[in-house]
């Protein structure tokens, strides 16, 4: 998979937005996927050691399980390691990757207001 394919995979619905916040510095190739509605990140796409990677938010209790199940899941690069993990995209099957992108998207989505 390449960066373009990964970005497409992350464009889950109309609330998805691809941004390039560091266009002028050493991280110019990094892509931040955000929600349009609340501007929160749900994915960071980047290359590390010539590997296409993605940082995703996950429930803290899921991270140790993922790291045990998949060698492609690593401690989060440059993010809170309790809530985020890094995934080497080309070393994990598509189904768990898709699922983890959706989990991250949902965890960072705007909260639904409860009707009284």
C-alpha distances in whole Angstrom, upper triangle without the diagonal:
4,7,8,6,7,10,11,10,13,15,17,21,23,23,20,20,17,20,20,23,23,23,26,25,23,20,20,16,16,15,18,17,21,23,25,28,29,26,25,22,19,16,16,12,13,12,15,16,13,11,8,11,12,16,17,21,22,25,27,28,25,23,25,24,20,21,23,21,17,17,14,16,18,21,20,20,23,23,26,25,27,25,21,19,16,13,11,7,6,10,11,11,10,14,15,12,13,16,16,15,18,20,20,20,23,25,25,26,29,32,34,37,40,43,46
4,6,5,6,9,10,11,13,15,17,20,22,23,19,18,15,17,17,20,20,19,22,22,20,17,17,13,13,13,15,16,19,22,24,27,27,25,24,20,19,15,14,11,11,10,13,15,12,10,7,10,12,15,17,21,23,26,28,29,26,24,27,26,22,23,25,23,20,19,16,18,19,22,20,19,22,22,25,25,27,25,22,19,16,14,12,9,9,12,14,14,13,17,17,14,15,18,18,16,19,21,20,20,24,25,24,26,29,32,34,37,40,43,46
4,5,5,6,9,10,11,12,15,18,20,20,16,15,12,13,13,16,16,16,19,19,17,14,13,10,10,9,12,12,16,19,21,24,24,21,20,17,16,13,11,8,8,9,13,15,12,11,7,9,10,13,15,19,21,25,26,28,25,24,26,26,22,23,26,24,21,20,17,18,19,21,19,17,19,20,23,23,26,23,20,18,15,13,12,10,11,14,15,16,14,18,18,14,15,18,17,14,18,20,18,18,22,23,22,23,26,29,31,35,38,40,44
4,5,5,6,9,10,11,14,16,18,18,15,14,11,13,13,17,18,17,20,21,20,17,15,12,12,10,13,12,16,18,19,23,24,21,21,18,17,14,13,10,12,13,16,19,16,14,11,13,13,16,17,21,23,27,29,30,27,26,29,29,25,26,28,27,23,23,20,21,22,24,22,21,22,23,26,26,28,25,22,21,18,16,15,12,13,17,17,18,15,18,19,15,15,19,18,15,18,21,19,18,22,23,22,23,26,29,31,34,37,40,43
4,6,5,6,9,10,13,15,17,18,15,15,13,15,16,20,21,20,24,24,23,20,18,15,14,13,15,13,17,19,20,23,24,22,21,19,17,14,14,11,13,14,17,19,17,15,11,12,12,16,16,20,22,25,27,29,25,24,27,26,23,24,26,24,21,22,18,19,21,23,21,21,23,23,26,26,27,25,22,20,17,15,14,11,12,15,15,14,12,15,16,13,12,16,16,13,16,19,18,17,20,22,22,22,25,28,30,34,36,39,42
4,5,5,6,9,11,14,17,17,13,13,11,14,15,18,19,19,22,22,21,18,17,14,12,10,12,11,14,16,18,21,22,20,18,15,13,10,11,8,10,12,15,18,16,13,9,10,9,12,13,16,18,22,24,25,22,21,24,23,20,21,24,22,19,19,16,16,18,20,18,18,20,20,22,22,24,21,18,16,14,12,12,8,10,13,13,13,11,13,14,10,10,13,13,10,13,16,14,14,18,19,19,19,23,26,27,31,34,36,40
4,5,5,6,10,12,14,14,10,9,7,10,12,15,17,17,20,21,20,17,15,12,11,8,9,8,11,13,15,18,19,17,16,13,12,9,10,8,11,13,17,19,18,15,12,11,10,13,13,16,19,22,24,26,24,22,26,25,22,23,26,24,22,22,19,19,20,21,19,18,20,19,22,23,24,21,18,17,15,14,14,12,14,17,16,17,14,16,16,13,12,15,14,11,13,16,14,13,17,18,17,18,21,24,26,29,32,35,38
4,5,5,8,10,12,13,10,10,9,13,15,18,20,20,23,24,24,20,19,16,15,12,13,10,13,14,16,19,20,18,18,16,14,12,13,12,14,17,20,23,20,18,14,15,13,16,15,18,20,24,26,28,25,24,28,27,23,25,28,26,23,24,20,21,23,24,22,22,23,23,25,25,27,24,21,20,18,17,17,14,15,18,17,17,13,15,16,13,11,15,15,11,13,16,15,14,17,19,18,18,21,24,26,29,32,34,38
4,6,7,10,13,14,11,12,11,15,17,20,22,22,26,26,25,21,21,18,16,13,13,11,13,14,16,19,20,19,18,15,13,11,13,11,15,17,20,22,20,17,14,13,12,14,13,16,17,21,23,25,22,21,24,23,20,22,24,22,20,21,18,18,20,22,20,21,22,22,23,23,24,21,19,18,16,14,15,12,14,16,14,14,10,11,13,10,8,11,11,8,10,13,13,12,15,17,17,17,20,23,24,28,30,33,36
4,5,9,11,11,8,9,9,12,14,17,19,20,23,24,23,19,19,16,14,11,10,7,10,11,13,16,16,15,14,11,9,8,10,10,13,16,19,22,21,18,14,13,10,12,11,13,15,18,21,23,20,20,23,23,19,21,24,22,20,22,18,18,19,20,18,19,20,19,20,21,22,19,16,16,15,14,15,12,15,17,16,15,12,13,13,10,8,11,10,7,8,11,10,8,12,14,13,13,17,20,21,25,28,30,34
4,6,8,8,5,7,8,11,15,17,20,20,24,25,25,21,20,18,16,12,11,8,9,10,11,14,15,14,14,12,11,10,13,12,16,19,22,25,24,21,17,16,14,15,14,16,18,21,24,26,23,23,27,26,23,25,28,26,24,25,22,21,23,24,21,22,23,21,23,24,25,21,19,19,18,18,19,16,18,21,19,19,15,16,17,14,11,13,13,10,10,13,12,10,13,15,14,13,16,19,20,24,27,29,33
4,7,8,6,9,11,15,18,20,23,24,27,28,28,24,23,21,19,15,14,10,11,10,12,14,15,15,14,13,11,12,14,15,19,21,24,27,26,23,19,18,15,16,14,15,17,19,23,24,22,22,26,25,22,24,27,25,23,25,22,21,23,24,22,23,24,22,23,24,24,21,19,19,19,18,20,17,20,22,19,18,15,15,15,13,10,11,12,9,8,11,11,8,10,13,13,12,14,17,18,22,24,26,30
4,5,6,9,12,15,19,21,24,25,28,29,30,26,25,23,21,17,15,12,11,9,10,12,14,14,15,14,13,14,17,18,21,25,27,31,29,26,23,21,18,19,17,18,19,21,25,27,24,25,29,28,25,28,30,29,27,29,26,25,27,27,25,26,26,25,26,27,27,23,22,22,22,22,23,21,23,25,23,22,18,18,19,17,14,15,15,12,10,14,13,10,11,15,14,11,13,16,16,20,22,24,28
4,5,8,11,14,18,20,23,24,27,29,30,26,25,23,21,18,16,12,11,9,8,10,13,13,14,15,14,16,18,19,23,26,29,32,31,29,25,24,21,21,19,20,21,24,27,29,27,28,32,31,28,31,34,32,30,32,29,28,29,30,27,27,28,26,27,28,28,25,23,25,25,24,26,24,26,28,26,26,22,22,22,20,17,18,19,15,14,16,16,12,13,16,15,12,13,16,16,19,22,24,28
4,7,10,13,17,18,21,22,26,27,28,24,23,22,20,16,14,10,8,5,5,6,9,9,11,11,11,13,16,18,21,25,27,31,30,28,24,22,19,19,17,17,19,21,24,27,25,25,29,29,27,29,32,31,29,31,28,26,27,27,24,25,25,23,24,25,25,22,21,22,23,23,25,23,26,28,26,25,22,22,22,20,17,18,17,14,13,15,13,10,11,13,11,9,10,13,14,17,20,22,26
4,7,10,14,15,19,19,23,24,25,21,20,19,16,13,10,7,6,5,6,9,10,9,10,10,9,10,13,14,18,21,24,27,26,24,20,19,16,16,14,15,18,20,23,26,24,24,28,27,25,27,30,28,27,28,25,23,25,25,22,22,22,20,22,24,24,20,19,20,20,20,22,19,23,25,23,23,20,20,20,17,15,16,15,12,11,14,12,9,11,13,11,10,12,15,17,20,23,25,29
4,6,10,12,15,16,19,21,22,18,17,16,14,10,8,6,5,6,6,10,11,9,10,9,10,10,12,13,16,19,22,26,25,23,19,18,15,16,15,16,19,22,25,28,26,25,29,29,26,28,31,30,28,29,25,24,25,25,21,21,21,20,22,24,25,21,19,20,20,20,22,20,23,25,24,24,21,22,22,19,17,19,17,14,14,16,14,11,14,16,13,12,14,18,20,23,26,28,32
4,7,10,13,13,17,18,18,15,13,12,10,7,6,5,7,9,9,13,14,11,12,10,11,10,10,10,13,16,19,23,22,20,16,16,13,14,15,17,20,23,25,28,26,25,28,29,26,27,30,29,27,27,24,23,23,23,20,19,19,19,21,23,24,21,19,19,18,18,19,18,20,23,23,23,20,22,22,18,17,19,18,14,15,18,15,13,16,18,15,15,17,21,23,26,29,32,35
4,6,9,10,13,14,16,12,11,11,9,6,5,6,7,10,10,14,14,10,11,10,12,11,10,10,12,16,19,22,21,20,17,16,14,15,16,17,21,24,26,29,27,26,29,30,27,28,31,31,28,28,25,24,24,23,20,18,18,18,20,23,24,21,19,20,19,19,20,19,22,25,24,26,23,25,24,21,20,22,20,16,18,20,17,15,18,19,16,17,18,22,24,27,31,33,36
4,6,6,10,11,12,9,7,8,7,5,6,9,11,14,14,17,17,13,14,12,14,12,10,10,11,14,17,20,19,19,16,16,14,15,17,19,23,26,27,30,29,27,30,31,28,28,32,32,29,28,25,24,23,23,19,18,17,17,20,23,25,22,20,20,19,20,20,19,22,25,25,27,25,26,26,22,22,24,22,19,21,22,19,18,21,22,19,20,21,25,28,30,34,36,40
4,6,9,9,11,9,8,10,8,8,7,10,11,14,14,17,16,12,13,11,14,13,11,12,12,16,18,21,21,21,18,17,16,16,17,19,23,26,26,30,29,27,30,32,29,29,33,33,30,29,26,25,24,23,19,17,15,16,19,22,24,22,19,20,19,21,22,21,24,27,27,29,27,29,27,24,24,26,23,20,22,23,19,19,22,22,18,20,21,25,27,30,33,36,39
4,6,6,8,6,5,8,7,9,9,13,14,18,18,21,20,16,16,14,17,15,12,12,12,14,16,19,19,19,18,17,16,16,19,20,24,27,28,31,30,28,30,32,29,29,33,33,30,29,26,25,23,22,19,16,14,16,19,22,24,23,20,21,19,21,21,22,24,26,27,29,28,30,29,25,26,27,25,22,25,25,22,22,25,24,21,23,24,28,31,33,37,40,42
4,6,8,7,4,7,8,9,11,14,16,19,19,22,22,18,19,17,19,17,14,14,13,15,17,20,19,20,18,18,18,19,21,23,27,30,31,34,33,30,33,35,32,31,35,35,32,31,27,27,26,25,22,19,18,19,23,25,28,26,23,24,22,23,23,23,25,27,28,30,29,31,30,26,27,29,27,24,26,27,24,23,27,27,24,25,27,30,33,35,39,42,45
4,7,8,6,10,11,13,15,18,19,23,22,25,24,21,21,20,22,20,17,17,15,17,19,21,21,22,21,21,21,21,24,26,30,33,33,36,35,32,35,37,34,33,37,37,34,33,30,29,28,27,23,20,19,21,24,27,29,28,25,26,24,25,25,25,27,30,31,33,32,34,33,30,30,32,30,27,30,31,27,27,30,30,27,28,30,33,36,38,42,44,47
4,5,5,9,10,13,15,18,20,23,24,27,25,21,21,19,22,19,16,16,14,15,16,18,18,20,19,19,19,19,23,25,28,31,31,34,33,30,33,35,32,31,35,35,32,31,27,27,25,24,21,18,16,18,22,24,27,26,23,24,22,23,23,24,26,28,30,32,31,34,32,29,30,32,29,26,29,30,26,27,30,29,26,28,30,33,36,39,42,45,48
4,6,8,9,13,15,18,21,24,25,28,26,23,22,20,21,19,15,14,12,12,13,14,15,17,16,16,17,18,21,24,27,30,30,33,32,28,31,33,30,29,32,33,29,28,25,24,22,22,19,15,14,17,21,22,26,25,22,22,19,21,20,21,23,25,27,30,29,32,30,27,28,30,27,25,29,29,26,26,30,29,26,29,31,34,37,40,43,46,49
4,6,5,9,11,15,17,21,22,25,23,19,19,16,18,15,11,11,8,10,11,14,14,15,14,13,14,14,18,20,23,27,27,30,28,25,28,30,27,26,29,30,27,25,22,21,20,19,16,13,12,15,18,20,23,22,19,19,16,18,18,18,21,23,24,27,26,28,27,23,25,27,24,22,25,25,22,23,26,25,23,25,27,30,34,36,40,43,46
4,6,8,11,14,17,20,21,24,23,19,19,17,18,16,12,11,10,11,13,16,15,16,15,15,15,16,19,22,25,29,29,32,30,28,31,32,29,28,32,32,29,27,24,24,23,22,19,16,15,17,21,23,26,24,21,21,19,20,19,19,21,24,25,28,26,29,28,24,25,27,25,22,25,26,23,23,27,26,24,25,27,31,34,36,40,43,46
4,6,10,13,16,20,21,24,23,20,19,16,17,14,11,9,7,8,11,14,13,13,11,12,13,14,17,20,24,27,28,31,29,26,29,30,27,26,30,29,26,25,21,21,21,21,18,15,15,17,21,22,25,23,20,19,17,17,16,16,18,21,22,24,23,26,25,21,22,25,22,20,23,24,21,21,25,25,23,25,27,30,33,36,39,42,45
4,7,10,13,17,18,21,20,17,16,13,14,10,7,6,5,8,10,14,13,13,10,10,10,11,14,17,20,24,24,27,25,23,26,27,24,23,27,27,24,23,19,19,18,18,15,12,12,14,17,19,22,20,16,16,14,15,14,14,17,19,20,22,21,24,22,19,20,22,19,17,20,21,18,18,22,21,19,21,24,27,30,33,36,39,42
4,6,10,13,15,18,17,14,13,10,11,8,6,5,7,10,13,17,16,15,12,11,9,11,13,15,19,22,23,26,24,22,26,27,23,24,27,27,24,23,20,19,19,19,15,14,14,14,18,19,22,19,16,16,14,15,15,14,17,20,20,22,20,22,21,17,17,20,17,14,17,18,15,15,19,19,17,18,21,24,27,30,33,36,39
4,6,10,12,15,14,10,10,7,8,6,5,6,9,13,15,19,18,17,14,12,10,10,11,13,16,20,21,24,22,21,24,25,22,23,27,26,24,24,20,19,19,18,15,14,13,13,16,17,19,17,14,15,14,15,16,16,19,21,21,22,20,22,20,17,17,18,16,13,15,16,13,12,16,16,13,15,17,20,23,26,29,32,36
4,7,9,12,12,9,8,6,6,5,6,8,11,15,17,21,21,18,15,13,10,10,10,12,15,18,20,23,21,20,24,25,22,23,26,25,23,24,20,19,19,19,16,16,16,15,17,18,20,16,14,15,14,15,17,15,19,21,20,21,18,19,18,15,14,16,14,10,12,14,10,9,13,13,11,12,15,18,20,24,27,30,33
4,6,9,8,6,5,4,6,7,9,11,15,18,21,24,24,22,19,17,13,12,11,12,15,18,20,23,22,21,25,26,23,25,28,27,25,26,23,21,22,21,18,18,17,15,17,19,20,16,15,17,17,18,20,19,22,24,23,24,21,21,20,17,16,17,15,12,13,14,11,9,11,12,9,9,11,15,17,20,24,26,30
4,5,6,5,6,7,7,10,12,15,18,22,24,28,28,25,22,20,16,15,14,13,16,18,21,24,23,23,26,27,25,26,30,29,27,29,26,24,24,23,20,21,20,18,19,21,21,18,17,19,19,20,23,21,25,26,25,25,22,22,21,19,17,17,16,13,12,13,11,8,10,11,8,7,8,12,14,17,20,23,26
4,6,5,8,10,11,13,15,17,20,24,27,30,30,28,24,22,19,19,17,17,20,22,25,28,26,26,30,31,28,30,33,33,31,32,29,27,28,27,24,24,23,21,22,25,25,21,20,22,23,24,26,24,27,30,28,28,25,25,25,22,20,21,20,16,16,17,15,12,13,15,11,10,10,14,15,18,21,23,27
4,6,8,11,12,15,18,20,23,27,29,33,33,31,27,25,22,20,19,18,20,22,24,27,26,27,31,31,29,31,34,34,32,34,31,29,29,28,25,26,24,22,23,25,25,21,21,24,25,26,28,27,30,32,30,30,27,27,26,24,22,22,21,18,17,17,15,12,13,14,11,8,7,11,12,14,18,20,23
4,5,9,11,14,16,19,22,26,28,32,32,30,27,24,20,19,17,16,18,20,22,25,25,25,29,29,28,29,33,32,31,32,30,27,27,26,22,23,22,19,20,22,22,19,19,22,23,24,27,26,30,31,29,30,28,27,26,24,22,22,20,17,17,17,14,12,12,12,9,8,6,10,12,14,18,20,23
4,7,9,12,13,16,19,23,25,29,29,27,24,21,18,16,15,15,18,20,22,25,24,24,28,29,27,28,32,31,30,31,28,25,25,24,20,21,19,17,18,21,21,18,17,20,21,22,25,24,27,29,28,29,26,26,25,22,21,21,19,17,17,17,14,12,13,13,9,9,9,13,16,18,21,24,27
4,7,9,11,15,18,21,23,27,27,25,22,19,16,13,12,11,14,16,18,21,21,20,24,25,23,25,28,28,27,28,25,22,22,20,17,18,16,14,15,17,17,14,14,16,18,19,22,22,25,27,25,26,24,24,22,20,19,19,16,14,14,14,11,9,11,10,6,8,9,12,15,17,21,24,27
4,6,8,11,14,18,19,23,23,21,18,15,12,10,9,9,12,15,17,20,19,18,22,23,21,22,25,25,23,24,21,19,19,18,14,15,14,11,13,15,16,13,11,13,14,16,19,18,22,23,22,23,21,21,20,17,17,17,14,12,13,13,9,8,11,10,7,9,11,14,18,20,23,27,30
4,7,10,14,17,19,22,22,20,17,14,10,8,6,6,10,13,15,18,16,16,19,20,18,19,23,22,20,22,19,16,17,16,13,14,14,12,13,14,15,11,10,11,12,13,16,16,19,20,19,20,18,18,16,13,13,13,10,8,9,9,5,5,8,8,6,8,12,14,17,20,23,26,29
4,6,10,13,15,19,19,16,13,10,6,5,5,7,11,14,16,19,17,15,19,20,17,18,21,21,19,19,16,14,15,14,11,12,13,11,13,14,15,12,9,10,10,11,13,12,16,17,16,18,16,17,15,12,12,13,10,8,10,11,7,8,11,11,10,12,15,18,21,24,27,30,33
4,7,10,12,16,16,14,11,8,5,5,7,10,13,17,18,21,19,17,20,21,18,18,22,22,19,19,16,14,14,14,10,10,10,10,13,14,16,13,10,10,9,10,12,12,15,17,17,19,17,19,17,14,15,16,13,11,14,14,11,12,15,15,13,15,18,21,24,27,30,33,36
4,7,10,13,13,11,7,6,5,7,9,13,16,19,20,23,20,18,21,22,19,19,22,22,19,18,15,14,14,15,12,11,12,13,16,16,19,16,13,12,9,10,10,10,13,15,15,17,16,18,17,13,14,16,14,11,15,16,13,14,17,17,16,18,21,24,27,30,33,36,39
4,7,10,10,8,6,5,6,8,12,15,18,22,22,25,22,20,22,23,20,19,23,23,19,18,15,15,14,15,12,10,11,13,16,17,20,18,14,13,10,10,10,10,13,15,16,18,18,20,19,15,17,19,17,15,18,19,16,17,21,21,19,22,25,28,31,34,37,40,43
4,7,6,5,5,6,8,11,14,18,20,24,24,26,24,21,23,24,21,19,23,22,19,17,14,14,14,15,13,11,13,15,18,18,21,20,17,14,11,11,9,10,11,13,16,18,18,21,20,17,19,21,18,17,21,22,19,21,24,24,23,25,28,31,34,37,40,43,46
4,5,5,7,7,10,11,15,18,20,24,23,25,23,20,21,23,20,18,21,21,18,15,13,13,12,13,12,9,11,14,17,17,20,20,16,14,10,11,9,11,12,13,16,19,20,22,21,18,20,22,19,19,23,23,20,22,26,25,24,27,30,32,35,39,41,45,48
4,5,9,10,13,15,18,21,23,26,26,27,25,22,23,24,21,19,22,22,18,16,13,15,13,15,14,12,14,17,20,19,23,23,19,16,13,13,10,13,13,14,17,20,21,24,22,20,23,25,22,22,26,26,24,26,29,28,28,30,34,36,39,42,45,48,51
4,7,9,13,15,19,22,24,28,27,29,26,23,25,26,22,20,23,23,19,17,14,16,15,17,17,14,17,19,22,21,25,24,21,18,14,13,10,12,11,13,16,19,20,23,22,19,22,24,22,21,25,26,24,26,29,29,28,31,34,36,39,43,45,48,52
4,6,10,13,16,19,21,24,24,26,23,20,22,22,19,17,20,19,16,14,10,12,12,15,14,13,16,18,20,19,22,22,18,15,11,10,6,8,8,9,12,15,16,19,18,15,18,20,18,18,22,22,21,22,26,26,25,28,31,34,36,40,42,45,49
4,7,11,13,17,19,23,23,25,22,19,21,22,18,17,20,19,16,14,11,12,13,15,14,13,15,17,20,19,22,20,16,14,10,8,6,6,7,9,11,14,14,17,16,13,15,18,16,15,19,20,18,19,23,23,22,25,28,31,33,37,39,42,46
4,7,10,13,15,19,19,21,19,16,18,19,15,15,18,17,14,13,9,10,10,12,10,9,12,13,16,15,18,16,13,10,6,5,5,5,8,10,11,14,14,16,14,11,14,16,13,12,16,17,15,17,20,20,19,22,25,28,30,34,36,39,43
4,6,10,12,16,17,19,16,14,17,18,14,14,18,17,14,14,11,10,10,11,9,9,12,11,14,13,16,14,10,8,6,5,7,7,10,12,11,14,13,15,13,10,12,13,10,9,13,13,11,13,16,16,15,18,21,24,27,30,32,36,39
4,7,10,13,14,16,14,12,15,16,13,13,17,17,15,15,12,10,9,9,6,7,9,8,10,10,12,10,6,5,4,6,9,10,14,14,14,16,15,16,14,11,13,13,10,9,13,12,9,12,15,13,13,16,19,21,24,28,30,34,37
4,6,10,12,14,12,10,14,15,12,13,17,16,14,16,13,10,11,11,8,10,12,10,11,10,11,8,5,6,7,8,11,11,15,15,14,16,15,15,12,10,11,11,7,7,9,8,6,9,11,10,10,13,17,18,21,25,27,30,33
4,7,9,12,10,9,13,14,12,14,17,17,16,17,15,12,12,11,9,12,13,10,9,9,9,6,4,7,9,11,15,15,19,18,17,18,17,17,14,12,13,12,8,8,10,7,5,8,9,7,8,11,14,16,19,22,24,28,30
4,6,8,7,7,11,11,10,12,15,15,15,16,15,12,12,12,11,14,15,12,11,10,9,6,6,7,10,12,15,16,19,19,16,17,17,16,12,12,13,11,7,9,10,7,6,9,10,7,10,13,16,16,19,22,24,27,30
4,6,5,7,10,11,11,13,15,16,16,18,18,14,15,13,13,17,18,14,12,11,8,6,8,10,14,15,19,19,23,21,19,20,20,18,15,15,16,13,10,12,12,9,9,12,11,8,11,14,16,16,19,21,22,26,28
4,5,6,8,10,10,12,14,15,16,18,17,14,13,12,12,15,16,13,10,9,5,5,8,10,13,15,19,20,23,22,20,21,22,20,17,17,18,16,13,15,16,12,12,15,15,12,14,17,19,19,22,24,25,29,31
4,6,7,8,9,11,12,14,15,17,18,14,14,13,14,18,20,17,14,12,9,9,11,12,15,17,20,21,24,22,20,21,22,20,16,17,19,16,14,17,17,13,14,17,16,14,17,19,22,21,23,26,26,30,32
4,6,5,6,9,10,11,12,14,15,11,12,12,13,17,19,16,14,12,10,9,10,10,13,14,17,18,21,19,16,17,18,16,13,14,15,12,10,14,14,11,12,15,15,13,16,19,21,21,23,26,27,31,33
4,5,5,6,9,10,10,12,12,8,9,8,10,14,16,13,12,9,8,8,8,7,10,11,14,16,19,17,15,17,18,17,13,13,16,14,11,14,15,12,12,16,16,14,16,20,23,23,25,28,29,33,35
4,5,5,6,9,10,11,13,9,10,9,12,16,18,16,14,11,10,11,11,10,12,13,16,18,20,18,16,18,20,19,15,16,19,16,14,17,19,16,16,20,20,18,20,23,26,26,29,31,32,36,38
4,5,5,6,9,11,12,10,11,12,14,18,21,19,17,14,13,13,13,12,14,13,16,18,19,17,14,16,18,16,13,14,17,14,13,16,17,15,16,19,19,18,21,23,26,26,28,31,32,36,38
4,5,5,6,8,9,6,9,10,12,16,19,17,16,13,13,12,11,9,11,10,12,14,16,13,11,13,14,13,10,11,14,12,10,13,15,13,14,17,18,17,19,22,25,26,28,31,32,36,38
4,6,5,6,8,5,6,8,11,14,17,16,15,12,12,13,12,9,10,10,12,14,16,13,11,14,16,16,12,13,16,15,13,16,18,16,16,20,21,19,21,24,28,28,31,34,35,39,41
4,6,7,10,8,10,12,15,18,21,20,19,15,15,16,15,13,14,13,14,16,17,14,13,15,18,17,14,15,18,17,15,18,20,18,19,23,23,22,24,27,30,31,33,36,37,40,43
4,7,9,8,11,14,16,19,22,21,21,17,17,17,16,13,14,12,14,15,16,12,10,12,14,14,11,13,16,14,13,17,19,17,18,22,22,21,24,26,30,30,32,36,36,40,42
4,5,6,9,12,14,17,20,20,20,16,17,17,15,12,11,9,10,11,12,9,7,9,12,12,10,11,14,14,12,15,18,17,17,20,22,21,23,26,29,30,32,36,37,40,43
4,5,7,11,14,15,19,19,19,16,18,18,16,12,11,9,9,11,11,8,8,11,14,15,13,13,17,17,15,17,20,19,19,22,24,23,25,28,31,32,35,38,40,43,46
4,6,10,12,13,17,17,18,15,17,17,14,10,8,5,5,7,8,5,6,10,12,14,11,10,14,15,13,14,18,17,17,20,22,21,23,25,29,30,33,36,38,41,44
4,7,9,11,15,14,14,12,13,13,10,7,6,5,7,9,11,9,8,12,13,14,11,10,14,14,11,13,16,15,14,18,19,18,20,23,26,27,30,33,35,39,41
4,6,8,12,12,12,9,12,12,9,6,5,6,8,11,13,11,12,15,17,18,14,13,17,17,13,15,18,17,16,19,21,19,20,24,27,28,31,34,36,40,42
4,6,9,9,9,6,9,10,8,5,6,9,11,14,17,15,15,18,20,20,17,16,19,18,15,16,19,17,15,19,21,18,19,23,26,27,30,33,35,38,41
4,6,5,7,5,8,8,5,4,5,8,11,14,17,16,16,19,20,20,17,15,18,18,14,14,17,16,13,16,19,16,16,20,23,24,28,31,33,36,39
4,6,8,8,12,12,9,7,6,10,11,14,17,17,17,21,21,22,20,17,20,20,16,16,20,18,16,18,21,19,18,22,25,26,30,33,35,39,41
4,7,8,12,12,10,10,9,13,15,17,20,20,21,24,24,25,22,20,22,22,19,18,21,20,17,19,21,19,18,21,24,26,29,32,34,38,40
4,6,9,8,6,8,9,13,15,17,21,21,21,23,23,24,21,19,21,20,16,16,19,17,14,16,18,16,15,18,21,22,26,28,31,34,37
4,5,6,6,8,11,14,17,19,23,22,22,24,24,25,21,20,21,20,17,17,19,17,14,17,18,15,14,18,20,21,25,27,29,33,35
4,6,5,6,9,12,16,18,21,20,19,22,23,23,19,18,20,19,15,17,19,16,14,17,19,16,16,20,22,23,26,29,31,35,37
4,6,8,12,15,18,20,23,22,21,23,24,23,19,19,21,19,15,17,18,15,14,17,17,14,15,19,21,21,24,27,28,32,34
4,7,11,13,17,18,22,21,20,22,21,21,17,16,18,16,13,14,15,12,10,13,14,10,11,15,17,18,21,24,25,29,31
4,7,10,13,15,18,18,17,19,19,19,15,14,16,15,11,12,14,11,9,12,14,11,12,15,18,19,23,25,27,31,34
4,7,10,12,15,14,13,16,17,17,13,12,14,14,10,11,14,12,10,14,16,14,14,18,21,22,25,28,30,34,37
4,7,9,12,12,12,15,15,16,13,11,14,14,11,11,15,14,12,15,17,16,16,20,23,25,28,31,33,37,39
4,6,9,8,8,11,12,13,11,8,12,12,10,10,14,14,12,15,18,17,18,21,24,26,29,32,34,38,40
4,6,6,7,10,12,14,12,10,13,15,13,13,17,17,16,18,21,21,21,24,27,29,32,35,38,41,44
4,6,6,8,9,12,11,8,11,13,11,11,15,16,15,17,20,20,21,23,26,28,31,34,37,40,43
4,6,8,9,12,12,10,13,15,14,14,18,19,19,20,23,24,24,26,30,32,34,38,40,43,46
4,7,9,12,11,10,13,15,14,15,18,19,19,21,24,24,25,27,31,33,35,38,40,43,46
4,7,9,7,7,10,12,11,13,15,16,17,19,21,21,23,25,28,30,32,36,37,40,43
4,6,6,6,9,10,11,13,15,16,17,19,21,22,23,25,28,30,31,35,37,40,43
4,6,5,6,9,10,10,12,14,15,16,18,20,21,22,26,28,29,33,34,37,40
4,5,5,6,9,10,11,12,14,15,17,18,20,21,25,26,27,31,32,35,38
4,5,5,6,9,10,10,12,14,15,16,18,20,23,24,26,30,31,34,37
4,5,5,6,9,10,11,12,14,15,17,18,22,24,25,29,31,34,37
4,5,5,6,9,10,11,12,14,16,16,20,22,23,27,29,31,35
4,5,5,6,9,10,11,12,14,15,19,20,21,25,26,29,32
4,5,5,6,8,10,10,12,14,18,19,21,24,26,29,32
4,5,5,6,9,10,11,12,16,18,20,23,25,29,32
4,5,5,6,9,10,10,14,15,17,21,22,25,29
4,5,5,6,9,10,13,14,16,20,21,24,27
4,5,5,6,9,12,14,16,20,22,25,28
4,6,6,6,10,12,14,18,20,23,26
4,5,5,8,9,11,15,17,20,23
4,6,9,9,12,15,17,20,23
4,7,8,12,15,17,21,24
4,6,9,12,15,18,21
4,6,9,12,15,18
4,6,9,12,15
4,6,9,13
4,6,9
4,6
4
